Amino acid sequence: MRIRLDIAYDGTAFRGWARQPGLRTVQGTLEDALARIVGGAPRLVVAGRTDAGVHATGQVAHLDLDPDQVRRLPRGRGPAASEPAEAATALSTRVRGVLGAYPDVTVRSTGLAPDGFDARFSAVWRRYEYRIADGDARYEPLERLRTTTVRGALDVEGMDAAARSLIGLHDFAAYCKPRDEATTIRTLLEFDWRRTAEGVLLAHVRADAFCHSMVRALVGACVAVGEGRLGVDDVVSIRDGAVRTSETKVLAARGLTLTEVGYPAVDLLADRAEQTRRRRDQE
């Protein structure tokens, strides 16, 4: 049985998504909770790994259970309680109970995954938001753990123009931390900035996939434009140069939140997963 999990977390106290020996991570915390319910060593496959300090409101993962683990699934109530779909749905309530009151990670929902669904390889895009409080923003204590503070006032119109100029299929090596044999070619589908009613600068960034630290590096380039240190043409030239530069910096993880993962229609899930796996193998 494959189960889809929709997950949210405050990344402040986690050392990222991926399980690491001796460190508190989102994956490790959730897998330990699941093990108490279904036994064995459950393994989550996630749509996109997040770095230490990064948050999520729309993370997606899947979990494969063997027959013994399926039998240990919590059952709901009523005549359909023994059905696999009902058992898969009831799992989220049990996980939240194991995590306890006021946890910094939660499973918002669970359910039987459609045929062909793969949380990672079936995804067609990921969406993030980034929050910045500059000198023109009202300080909100309740938002401090998911907002990056920048001194001075930023030019949001210039930042928005810079962001939009980067959209498209490009090599984003200049805005990624290099990883051996990993491609840096990505399709940036949308990138824009606006001010909220409280004056906070909010970016929306969506792409087919992101390479390591890409969103925070793109945000750093826009901040350099907002501060007047770079022009719109400069961020494009840096991108086209495909070489990391000290002219921009990677901003703090605290301002970044994964908000949504997009998937194709159910009948296209398996084809999408196969296409993505094949492309990754070729890369």
C-alpha positions, -999 to +999 in steps of 0.1 A: +000+000+000+013+035-009+000+064+012+003+101+004+011+124+033+006+162+033+030+178+058+037+211+074+065+221+097+083+250+113+119+243+103+136+264+130+147+236+152+153+210+125+185+203+106+166+200+074+144+173+060+167+144+054+174+119+082+210+123+097+225+103+125+224+122+158+205+152+144+169+162+147+153+163+112+118+163+098+121+130+081+136+114+112+109+127+135+081+116+112+095+082+105+101+076+142+064+085+149+052+062+120+074+033+133+055+035+166+022+030+147+030+005+119+062-010+131+093-018+111+114+010+096+091+031+075+108+053+049+093+085+035+100+097+000+095+135-002+087+159-030+116+182-022+142+181+005+144+213+025+175+227+041+180+234+078+157+262+090+134+261+059+097+258+067+068+241+048+030+244+047+026+222+016+052+195+017+042+161+002+057+126+008+047+090+002+051+059+023+050+023+012+037-003+037+041-040+036+012-063+044+022-066+081+023-028+084-010-024+066-026-047+092-013-024+120-029+007+105-053+024+128-089+019+118-117+045+116-153+040+127-183+029+109-190+002+083-161+013+060-136+012+089-118-019+076-114-005+040-078+003+030-088+039+020-104+045+055-073+031+072-050+053+052-070+083+060-071+075+097-033+074+099-029+112+100-049+114+132-028+087+149+005+104+138-006+137+152-014+119+185+021+104+186+037+138+178+019+153+209+006+187+217+020+218+199+046+199+177+067+219+152+058+193+125+024+178+116+008+155+091-022+174+079-038+146+059-031+111+046-048+089+020-043+061-005-020+073-032-034+071-068-019+045-091+015+057-104+019+084-078+055+092-066+058+122-043+092+131-058+092+120-094+055+127-103+057+163-092+057+189-121+065+220-100+072+233-065+062+267-051+080+286-024+075+320-007+101+342+009+094+369+035+116+399+041+110+427+066+130+459+056+130+494+072+095+501+057+079+470+072+060+467+105+077+443+128+055+413+137+069+393+166+047+363+158+062+361+123+098+365+133+108+329+129+097+329+092+108+363+082+143+376+073+152+412+084+171+435+061+184+469+071+172+500+052+144+503+027+142+481-004+129+490-038+102+464-043+095+475-079+131+470-089+132+436-071+100+425-090+115+436-123+147+416-116+127+386-105+106+385-137+136+389-159+149+356-146+119+335-156+123+308-182+144+277-190+180+285-181+212+272-165+210+286-130+245+275-120+253+310-108+224+308-083+230+272-070+255+255-047+273+230-069+268+193-065+288+167-084+272+156-116+239+174-108+224+196-135+216+232-128+192+237-157+158+245-145+126+261-157+116+291-135+079+293-141+071+324-119+090+348-097+076+381-084+076+404-054+050+425-036+044+442-003+018+429+021-005+452+040+021+451+069+048+463+045+066+429+044+082+420+011+068+387-002+082+367-031+064+338-049+087+315-067+076+284-088+098+261-109+098+226-122+125+219-096+151+237-077+188+230-073+205+234-039+200+269-023+185+282-056+156+301-041+176+318-015+203+328-040+177+342-064+162+362-035+197+375-026+202+388-061+169+406-059+178+421-026+210+435-042+188+452-068+165+465-041+195+480-023+207+496-055+239+476-057+229+458-089+206+466-118+181+443-134+205+436-163+232+426-138+212+397-124+205+384-159+242+387-168+252+368-136+228+341-145+240+338-181+276+337-168+268+305-150+294+311-124+288+319-087+298+354-077+303+374-045+281+402-059+250+384-045+245+363-014+224+334-003+198+348+022+189+331+055+168+300+055+143+314+080+124+334+054+117+305+031+086+283+031+076+255+007+039+262+001+028+238-026+037+209-049+020+205-082+011+171-098-005+162-131-039+145-136-041+111-121-039+093-154-005+111-161+012+104-128+030+072-138+042+087-171+055+118-154+074+098-128+090+076-155+100+107-176+116+124-145+135+092-135+148+088-170+159+125-172+176+122-138+195+091-149+207+108-181+219+138-160 
